[in-house]
């Protein structure tokens, strides 16, 4: 997440907040008003440095279907996230998941070669 000109990493336990719920359930969540959603974790506003309004969040899965992370977009400039936004999020998170998995496999190959 962005705070001013820097990046802030925010990690929550699985099941905490909207992204933690997605990590736990494996289901995409699209929230029109975060402040009214019972899953919303208000400490995110303080950590990120800006108010959290709306959200589309999707699990990231590896080739075996195991959740390896959560991809989340927040605060659409105009309106709320719609099905087209969810489609974009699905496509982008699939590519990101594959890139992460490929990087992990490449690192494992390098380590294996180093050991040999």
Backbone as a ProteinNet text record, in pm:
[ID]
protein_1_A
[PRIMARY]
XXXXXXXXXXXXXXXXXXXXXXXXXXXXXXXXXXXXXXXXXXXXXXXXXXXXXXXXXXXXXXXXXXXXXXXXXXXXXXXXXXXXXXXXXXXXXXXXXXXXXXXXXXXXXXXXXXXX
[TERTIARY]
83.8	0	88	32.2	107.5	79.3	183.3	170	261.5	203.9	287	357.9	491.1	568.1	630.9	611.4	671.9	570.4	620.9	535.5	532.9	418.7	402.3	350.8	421.9	374.9	283	166.2	69	35.7	59.6	27.7	-72.2	-173	-274.6	-285.1	-325.1	-347.1	-459.8	-450.8	-557.4	-687.9	-790.8	-921.2	-948	-845.7	-862.4	-879.1	-980.5	-1004.6	-1060.8	-1082.8	-1139.2	-1039.4	-913.9	-814.5	-787.8	-787.8	-769.5	-884.1	-1004.9	-1121.7	-1108.9	-1060.1	-1038.3	-933.1	-825.9	-721.6	-776.8	-868.5	-925.1	-1027.8	-1116.4	-1227	-1194.4	-1098.3	-1065.8	-1166.9	-1253.4	-1356.5	-1328.1	-1355.2	-1341.7	-1446.4	-1406	-1497.7	-1491.2	-1607.9	-1618.8	-1703.5	-1642.3	-1708.7	-1732.6	-1856.6	-1893	-1862.9	-1876.4	-1850.5	-1784.4	-1652.1	-1576.8	-1618	-1650.1	-1683.6	-1809.5	-1892	-2015.7	-2002.9	-1886.3	-1866.4	-1808.6	-1871.8	-1828.4	-1687.5	-1638.9	-1504.3	-1395.6	-1433.1	-1336.7	-1253.3	-1123.1	-1027.8	-979.8	-1034.1	-1013.9	-869.1	-785.3	-645.4	-571.6	-627.7	-565.7	-557.3	-660.1	-659	-538.6	-514.6	-402.7	-268.1	-253.7	-126.7	-100.1	-204.2	-184.9	-175.9	-235.4	-230.6	-341.7	-437.1	-551.9	-675.9	-793.9	-917.2	-947.1	-997	-1029	-1177.3	-1215.6	-1357	-1418.6	-1372.3	-1426	-1311.6	-1346.3	-1243.2	-1289.4	-1196.3	-1216.8	-1094.2	-1116.3	-1008.3	-1025.6	-915.1	-920.1	-801.9	-822.5	-709.9	-614.4	-487	-385.9	-352.7	-360.6	-338.4	-222.8	-150.1	-45	-105.8	-20.9	-68.9	-149	-124.9	-196.1	-322.7	-357	-477.8	-462.1	-340.3	-315.2	-302.7	-369.4	-363.5	-224.4	-160.8	-26.4	-26.6	-140.8	-151.4	-288.1	-302.6	-427.4	-393.3	-467.6	-449.9	-568.9	-541.3	-648.2	-632.6	-744.1	-744.9	-847.6	-811.9	-900.8	-922.7	-1031.2	-1063.9	-1068	-1165.6	-1187.6	-1217.3	-1158.7	-1175.5	-1320.2	-1392.3	-1533.4	-1619.4	-1713.2	-1805	-1742.5	-1794.8	-1747.2	-1698	-1626	-1575.9	-1691.9	-1687	-1793.5	-1738.4	-1819.9	-1779.7	-1660.8	-1654.1	-1538	-1410.1	-1417.4	-1301.6	-1260.8	-1359	-1330.1	-1263.6	-1308.8	-1249	-1102.3	-1073.5	-935.4	-854.2	-910.8	-842.5	-812.2	-907	-885.6	-767.6	-768.8	-663.6	-528.2	-523.8	-396.4	-340.3	-426.6	-377.6	-329.9	-391.4	-342.5	-201.5	-177	-42.4	58.3	18.7	107.6	138.1	36.7	57.3	155.9	141.3	233.8	374.9	387.6	520.8	586.5	508.9	562.6	604.7	520.1	553.2	675.1	682.6	798.7	927	920	1037	1080.4	984.7	1018	1082	1027	1083.8	1224.6	1245.3	1377	1477.7	1437.8	1526.1	1559	1461.2	1485.8	1583.9	1570.5	1664.7	1805.6	1817.3	1949	2011.5	1931.9	1982.6	2023.5	1945.4	1977.3	2109.7	2125.8	2250.8	2368.9	2350.4	2458	2502	2405.7	2436.3	2512.7	2471.4	2540	2679.6
-118.3	0	124.1	232.3	355.9	446.2	508.4	609.6	723.2	831.9	939.3	891.2	899.8	854.4	718.3	660.8	532	419.4	298.1	180.3	130.4	82	26.6	-114.8	-211.2	-349.2	-373.4	-428.5	-458.4	-606.3	-676.4	-818.9	-841	-919.9	-952.6	-1103.9	-1151.5	-1295.7	-1342.2	-1464.9	-1521.3	-1514.5	-1464.2	-1449.9	-1311.3	-1224.3	-1088.7	-991.5	-908.3	-810.2	-874.7	-790.5	-839.7	-929.4	-885.7	-967.9	-1097.9	-1092.8	-1215	-1312.7	-1259.1	-1343.5	-1411.7	-1337	-1395.8	-1505.7	-1481.5	-1583.6	-1708.4	-1690.4	-1804.3	-1881.4	-1808.6	-1873.7	-1909.6	-1836.6	-1860.5	-1800.5	-1713.8	-1651.9	-1503.5	-1453.6	-1311.7	-1233.1	-1115.8	-1026	-889.8	-832	-697.9	-616.7	-517	-438.4	-297	-255.1	-121.4	-12.1	-43.4	52.8	-21.8	-9.6	-85.9	-52.3	73	112.4	43	-8.2	-76.5	-228.8	-278	-422.8	-475.4	-577.6	-631.2	-690.2	-726.5	-783.5	-676.8	-551	-441.8	-427.5	-411.9	-395.1	-250.2	-166.2	-21.4	23.2	-57.7	-19.9	-3.6	-56.2	-41.5	105.4	183.3	326.2	395.1	366.5	429.6	387	259.2	209.9	258.2	266.8	304.4	455.6	532.3	676.2	738.9	659.9	716.2	633.3	696.7	623.1	514.6	408.4	289	293	304.1	321.5	194.9	154.9	32.8	-58.7	-182.2	-285.2	-401.8	-453.2	-581.6	-665.9	-785.8	-867.9	-1011.8	-1071.3	-1205.9	-1288.8	-1418.2	-1502.9	-1526.6	-1538.3	-1575.3	-1722.1	-1801.7	-1945.9	-1990.9	-2091.9	-2149.3	-2252	-2320.1	-2417.1	-2532	-2558.6	-2665.8	-2617.7	-2490.2	-2435.5	-2391.2	-2393.6	-2352.6	-2200.2	-2138.2	-1993.4	-1952.9	-1863.7	-1816.3	-1668.7	-1604.7	-1463.3	-1410.6	-1280	-1212.8	-1089.2	-1068.2	-950.3	-860.4	-734.2	-644.4	-508.2	-454.3	-317.6	-239.3	-114.7	-35.9	104	164.9	304.8	340.7	285.5	322.2	472.2	539.1	684.2	726.2	656.7	691.6	567.7	578.9	468.1	356.8	237.1	118.3	16.6	-83.1	-187	-270.5	-300.2	-377.3	-509.3	-582.2	-713.5	-702.2	-594.2	-574.2	-558.6	-486.3	-471	-605.8	-685.8	-818.9	-907	-895.5	-971.4	-932.3	-800.6	-752.8	-806.8	-798.6	-847.2	-995.7	-1074.7	-1218	-1242.3	-1175.4	-1195.2	-1149.7	-1033.8	-980.4	-1065.7	-1109.9	-1189.1	-1327.6	-1382	-1510.1	-1495.4	-1387	-1362.6	-1339.5	-1262.9	-1237.3	-1366.4	-1450.2	-1578	-1666.2	-1673.7	-1753.9	-1698	-1565.7	-1504.4	-1536.3	-1530.7	-1564	-1710.3	-1798.4	-1941.2	-1970.5	-1910.6	-1931.5	-1882.8	-1770.9	-1718.8	-1814.2	-1867.6	-1963.8	-2090.4	-2139.8	-2259	-2231.5	-2114	-2076.4	-2068.3	-2008	-1999.7	-2138.4	-2227.1	-2364.4	-2435.2	-2414.8	-2473.1	-2419.1	-2289.7	-2231	-2289.8	-2304	-2361.9	-2507.1	-2582.7	-2721.2	-2729.2	-2642.7	-2641.6	-2603.1	-2509.3	-2468.2	-2583.4	-2659.2	-2772.2	-2881	-2904.2	-3007.2	-2963.3
0	0	0	-45.5	-56.8	62	111.5	216	175.7	124.3	72.4	-51.6	-49.2	-165.1	-142.3	-24.1	6	6.8	15.9	24	167.4	208.6	342	326.3	381.4	376.5	495	464.7	570.3	562.8	673	680.4	793.3	763.5	863.1	876.4	992	1006	914.1	868.1	785	864.1	798.2	860.9	915.9	924.5	975.1	859.6	866	761.3	635.3	534.9	409.7	337	326.5	256.8	331.8	463.9	542.3	525.4	507.2	481.3	346.2	246.2	113.2	121.7	196.9	213.4	280	373.2	446	363.1	292.9	222.2	77.4	17.3	-123	-219	-169.3	-254.1	-273.1	-395	-425.7	-347.7	-298.6	-228.6	-296.7	-322.2	-377.5	-279.8	-215.6	-112.1	-163.2	-162.2	-210.6	-107.3	20.8	128.3	244.3	251.3	351.2	493.9	520.6	658.1	709.9	619.3	660.6	657.5	621.3	611.3	742	798	927.6	923.1	805.1	793.4	788.4	770.4	756.9	883.2	866.3	976.1	972.5	1059.2	1052.1	1073.1	1133.3	1154.2	1021.3	912.9	780.6	741.6	769.9	737	800.3	926.5	997.4	939.5	908.1	854.3	712.9	631.8	491.8	473.3	564.5	554.3	472.2	428.3	355.8	383.6	372.1	402	299.4	346.2	268.4	239.7	109.9	75.9	17.5	-101.6	-161.9	-203	-235.7	-243.6	-329.8	-408	-475.7	-441.9	-393.8	-340.4	-388.4	-434.3	-492.5	-442.6	-418.4	-378.8	-495.5	-465.9	-565.1	-541.4	-645.8	-633	-721.2	-672.9	-755.6	-851.8	-926.6	-1026.6	-965.2	-837.4	-767.4	-698.8	-716.8	-656.9	-512.8	-460.9	-322.6	-317	-220.1	-205	-157.2	-234.2	-199.6	-160.6	-171.4	-137.4	-175	-160.3	-193.2	-274.7	-382.7	-467.4	-442.3	-407.7	-365.8	-433	-483.3	-533.7	-452.3	-420	-335	-393	-350.5	-376.8	-524.9	-594.2	-733.9	-741.6	-839.2	-849.7	-866.1	-952.4	-976.9	-954.9	-865	-841.7	-759.5	-781	-709.8	-812.4	-765.1	-854.6	-907.6	-1036.8	-1100.1	-1153.1	-1226.2	-1278	-1374.1	-1453.5	-1542	-1461.2	-1349.9	-1262.1	-1201.7	-1164.4	-1110.1	-1215.8	-1340.8	-1449.8	-1466.4	-1462.8	-1470.1	-1352.8	-1233.6	-1113.9	-1125.9	-1175.5	-1195.9	-1289.4	-1403.4	-1503.6	-1450.5	-1388.8	-1340.2	-1226.9	-1135.9	-1023.2	-1068.3	-1173.6	-1227.1	-1282.6	-1355.6	-1409.1	-1296.4	-1196.5	-1083.3	-1007.2	-988.9	-919.4	-994.1	-1125	-1206.3	-1199.6	-1202.3	-1193.7	-1060	-952.5	-819.8	-815.2	-865.5	-863.5	-950.2	-1068.5	-1155.7	-1089.6	-1019.4	-948.6	-838.7	-765.6	-659.5	-718.1	-829.5	-893.8	-945.2	-1003.3	-1054.3	-939.5	-828.4	-711.9	-657.3	-656.7	-611	-703.6	-834.5	-931.3	-909.3	-885.3	-859.5	-733.8	-629.2	-504.7	-524.9	-601	-630.6	-707.5	-806.5	-885.5	-798	-706.5	-618.3	-528	-477.7	-389.8	-465	-590.5	-670.4	-703.2
[MASK]
++++++++++++++++++++++++++++++++++++++++++++++++++++++++++++++++++++++++++++++++++++++++++++++++++++++++++++++++++++

